[in-house]
Structure formats: structure tokens, C-alpha cells
């Protein structure tokens, strides 16, 4: 099943709870919400910050839909929308690139709209996602960022990930529980 629109046999898991941090809510995406993000078409009542969803949010939502179509509902290891606690406005996305690998390590990714960057939201959201990975049974998490993306390097370090090396393009981070 590779058609992203044909997900009728994939149920949304209602017991995946929102991750709450001091200032943020990491809302687990449903298929319908992911489709709206891919199409950049908010439903009535959706509160999206200017610039949301960006291209990275659309890719993340599309990957969530593709993974659900191929493997079924991912449970906790899914995509989440980053919302401000105060008002519920969506300002970015964060999530897992799929289930943990054969070593139990889950890959994470995140992004915020430019207007809210530099406020510590990405680090706060990533700490919440790391806690969710640990509670869901992962052995650790990993992420990467372009070599010149020092802001993302600081985000991962603030969330407890350690530099695990780099190649010609990316700096790699990992945290083993």
C-alpha cells in the first residue's frame, strides 16, 4: 500500500498523548491533520503561525503518511505539531523519522517558523520528544544538522545529545539511554 490517500486500514491511535512542556504542546498528528499540512490547507479552527507549514513540515507530514501506509500507525514514534501552550498556535513540527532501528535508536527531526526561533522552543520540544522516546522503550535517539547550522547544533546539545561525528555535509548527534 503506497498510495498516501489510501490509509483506511491505518487507525489513528487515540491513546498517544500530547507531550506537554512548560511553554509548548507537542500534538500527535492524525492522518487528517498530516494531509492538511501536506496540502497547506488549514481546517476551520486550525491556528497556524505565519510561515507554517513550511517545506520541512510538509515533508515530515508526508513521511508520516508514507510510514503509516507502509508499517501501520506508528504509535508514539510519529510526527507531532509544535503548538504554543498560550493560544495553541502551531509554530513548527517535530517527530520521529520512523520506529527505532534494529539497535533501538530513533531518529528525530524538528523545525520552527522563523518568527519564534531563538526563544528556546526547539530545545524544549526536543527534550520532550527525547523523554517520550525513552518512555516508549527506545534505547536512544539521534539527529543531524548541516555543518553550518550552529543553532541546530546548540538545540541538540541543550536537549542532551552529544556530537557523534561528522561527514562532509552533516554533524551527527546521539543520546543513548
Protein Blocks (a to p, Z undefined) as FASTA:
>chain_A
ZZfklmmlpccdfklccdddfkbccddddfklmmmmmnopacehiacdehiacfklmmmm
mmmmmmmmmnopekjmccdddddfbhopafbdcddfbdcdfkopacddddddfklgonlm
mmmmmmmmmmmmmmnopabdcddddfklmmlmmmmmmnopacebdcfkbccddddZZ
